[in-house]
Amino acid sequence: MACTSDLGLATVFKATIFIVMLPIALQAQNYAEKYFQQGKAYERVGNIESAHYYYMLAYRKNPNRMDILEAYARTLALTGKLYEAAARFRDLLQKKPN
């Protein structure tokens, strides 16, 4: 009879979590890109409110992408949400000081 060690079970558990979570993470990235592209399309035609909405969705899916964060902060400012825009611009400067 084979004996499974606790270390082996921990490794299997971590691998299972990774396999389960990877598609969820990839799906969030795909949605972030789709929302970002939709926001860019609305911004190009001058619909800032809709652009802001889609940039917000993209930011929620992937808050670490600098282009998404910059677009979201910009449209926050353009829609008059200056306090929140300032906070997002500070986030941007902390993540990318140059």
N, C-alpha and C positions, 0 to 999 in steps of 0.2 A: 504494500500500500504506500503510495507516494505521499510525502508530507509537504505541504505548502507553507512556506515561511510567511511571517507578517510582512516582511519587506517585499516579497513577491506579490502579495495581495495589494499592498500600497501602490506598487508600480502598475499593476493591472488597473486599479481604480483610477490612478492619474491618467493613464492612457485612454481609458474609457471616457473620462470627463473631457479630455482633449478632443477625442473623436466626436463627441456629442456637441461640444461648444464651437468647434471650428466652423461648421456650416453656418451657425448663428452669427459668428463674427464676420464671415465673408458676406453673408446676406446684409448685415448692417452697412458694410463698406459699399456694397452694390447700391443699396438704397441711398446712401449718402451721395454717391456720384450722380444717381438719377435726379435726386432732389436738387443738387447743385446745378446740374445742367438745365433743369427746368427754371430755376431762379435766374440763371444767366439769360435764358431766352426771354423771360418777362422783363428783365432789366434792359435788354437791348431795345425792346419796343416801348420803354418808358413806363411800364406798369410796376412801380416801385413797391406798392403794397403786396402784390402777388410775389414779386421777387423776394421781398423780405420774408414772407411766409415760407417759401421753399428753401431759402437759405437757413431759416430757423430749423426746419426739419432736418436738413443736411447736417447742421451743427449738432443737433441732438444725437444723430446717428454716429457722427465722427467729430468730436470737438478738438481733435488733435491736428486736423488738416489746416494748415495756415491759410490756404486760399479760401476755404470755407469760412474760417473765423474772420478773415478780413472782409469778405463780402457781407457776412452777417453784421459785423460791426458797422460797416458803411451804411447798410440799409436801416439799421437801428437809428443812426444819426439822421438819415434822410427822412425818416418817418417821425422824427421829433422825440424819439426815446433817448434823449441825450445822456442821462445818467447811466443807463445800461450800456449805451454805445461806448462811453468812456471806460467802463469796466472791461468790456470786451477788447477795446484797443489796448488797455493795460495788459490784459492777458496775452495779446499778440506781441507786445513789446517784451514781455517776460520770456516768452517762448522763442522769440527771434529778435534779439536786440538791435540787429543791424537793419 
